[in-house]
Amino acid sequence: MDQAHFLEDTNTATGDDTVHPLPTSPAIGPPGRLAKRIAAAVLAMQTACARGGPSLVFLGTYFPVWLACSVFGIAIAGAARMPMVLWGLSQRFPYQLLLCTVIGGASGILVGRLWLGL
């Protein structure tokens, strides 16, 4: 504790002059500085955001791209299940629901990344 930094805090509302040490970190600084850094980071992230998520027009309404990618992933998961049953792979691979979910999720994410150019 000989290397610790302390910030003295006195209670002025009750007139108590007892010193209450508040631990601080040399990397972060006093507790108030951490709150300021978090607020600055949140503000910086808010200014970099778009006004809305990417969307496409479908039958005259806006349709979010993430929902289109998830529908595509569900379709791919169903399409991946059919060959597994036809070729007898469903007996060789355990946890078919998990496997098809991972295939659908990965394909939905891949389509989303390719579509949005990320």
N, C-alpha and C positions, 0 to 999 in steps of 0.2 A: 504494500500500500504506500510505500515511500515514493513511488513514481506516479501515483494517481494525481490528477488535477481536480481541484474543487472550486466550485463557484459559491460564494457566500450569499445566503438568502436570509434576510431578516423579515420578520412579520411586523409590518408597520401598522396594520389595522388594529391590533391589540396592544401595541406598544412593547411587544416582546422583543428584546434585543438579543435573544439566543441565536447563535449562528447554526443554521441547518445546512450541512454540506450537501450539495447536489453533485453527483459524479458526472464527469464529462469525459469524452474520449478525445485524444489528441487528433484523431483522423476526422472526427465529425464536428467537434467543438461543443459549445454550450447547447443545452436542449432547444433553445429558441432558434438557433442557426439551422438545426436539422429540419424544423418545421418550415423555415423559409426556403430551404433547398427543395423540400418535397413540393411546396406550393409552386415554386418556379418550374420544376419539372412537369407538374401537371398542367400548368399554364402553357408551357412550350408544346406539350403534346396536343393540347386543345387547338392551338393555332395551326398545327400541321394537318388537321383532319379536314376531310371534305364535308360538305353540307349533308350529303346523304350517301348511302351505300350504292354500289354499282347496280344498275337495274336495266332491264330491257322491256320494250313495249310488246305486250302479248294481248291480242284482242282488245286493244284500246286502253288497257290498264298497265300500270307499272308492275313488273314482276321482278323480285330480287334475284340476282344472279346466284347467290348462295343456295336459294331454294331450287333453282333449276339444276344446279350441280348435285344437290342431294337427291333429286328425283332421278337424275342420270345414274348416280351411284347405286340407288335401289334397283334400277333396271339392270345394271351390270351384275349386281349380286344375284338377282334372279336368273340371269342368263348364265352365270358361272355355275349355278346349282344344276342346271339341266344336263350339261355334259358329264358332270361328276356322277349323276345317277345313271345316265345311259352307258357310260364306259365302266361302271362298277367301282369308281374311285370313292364312292361314299362309304364303302366298307373298309377301305384302306386308310382313309384320313379320319381321325377322331375330331370331335367338336365341329361338326359341319356348320352349325349356326354361327359360331365364332369365326370360322374360316370365311364363310360367305360375307359376313359383316365386314371383315377386314378387307376383303377384295372390293366390296362396294364402296367402303369409306375411302380406300386408297385411290380408287378410280375417280370418285367424286372430287377429291382434293386435287388430283392431277389435272382433271378437266378445268377446275376452277383456276388453278395456277396458270395453265396454258391460255385460258380465255382472258384472264385479267392481265396477263403478261408479268406476273410476279416472279 
